[in-house]
Amino acid sequence: MSKEAKMFEIDSMNEAEMLQGQAEVSKYMFAFADSMAIKCAVELRIADIIHSHGHPITLSQIATNIDSSSPDISYLSRIMRLLVRRKIFTANSQGGDTLYGLTPISRWLLHDTELSVAPMFLMQNNPILMAPWHYFSNCVKEGGIAFKKAHGFELFEMASKDDELNENFNNGMNSVTKIIVQAIIKEYKNGFDSITSLVDVGGGTGAAMFEIVKAYPHIKGINYDLPHVVSTAKKYEGVDHVGGDMFQDIPSADAVFLKWVMHDWGDEDCVKILKNCRKVIPEKTGKVIIVDAVLKSDGEGLFDDMGFILDLLMIAHTSGGKERSEAEWNKLLKEAGFPRYNIIQIPAWPSIIEAYPQ
């Protein structure tokens, strides 16, 4: 296109559209500000402080309860102002004071509750996990692994050497696991009834397996993950922790549970994992229960949107991992020896995919 043609194209655009475009670009340019402000609130436990009072409180009351001998109220005020605008907290005037309260969003940021995403928020915004996002253009130009470009190691290798990162990662995964597993147990009607033994492959420290065994105490639960992961796991009644490598072998069971495992790996590795699963389940009655996103190009809900965001997370944190459409799942499962599958929607971003060897 010639220079004159480009100028005509720009001139012919509506000025309002141009200004709107600029505003949209600016919003995305500084989208990180929202994450950092929320991270600050989580680190300072602001939601917990308000919750402990049982009612909205003043900025001074929040500051008094922050773990600091000299908190800066002016900084706190400005951060809270944005968080109120984002509807993370409420702000209402009363008797000359502004009282800050919780919203349905900030209740998920409480630390000491059964259902909380606070540990996951801190995990995903950990500088170590954020750094690979800055290498996307390098990955496009050269290929390779973003996390390794940023740190010289892959994520799971680095976590095996860094106790703090390993704890941060496990705490984050456990917090979201409780939320997702509750949705699975509620929506997966009769799915666990006929299973007497279940192995959770890549089950971390066993939180998911424990929730399932609590709901279905007739199940013998096996939590299977890398030795350095299960070495930090606490004992759960009805759950045996087993260390190993899913690319080598998997403990035998009636069924295999794979939650957020397949999206960490490329197709070739996923086929290896699934073939190992197929070897250890009964040919006629066995099944593999996969919990992962099923991308829908025409999906418009918040959960549908999350799948595409998490697909980029896989670029940042894994070596070939990705989220998949139903067509991609179909191809993968058939190649691994699972000709039949069933997708069950749950009120969360992942779906349940039942895969059968017959």
PyMOL commands that set and color helices and strands:
alter all, ss='L'
color gray80, all
select helices_A, chain A and resi 3-12+15-29+32-44+46-53+59-65+73-85+106-109+118-124+127-142+146-151+155-161+163-187+207-215+227-230+262-264+267-280+302-317+326-335
alter helices_A, ss='H'
color red, helices_A
select strands_A, chain A and resi 57-58+89-94+97-102+197-201+220-225+239-243+255-259+287-292+294-295+324-325+340-345+351-356
alter strands_A, ss='S'
color yellow, strands_A
deselect
rebuild
show_as cartoon
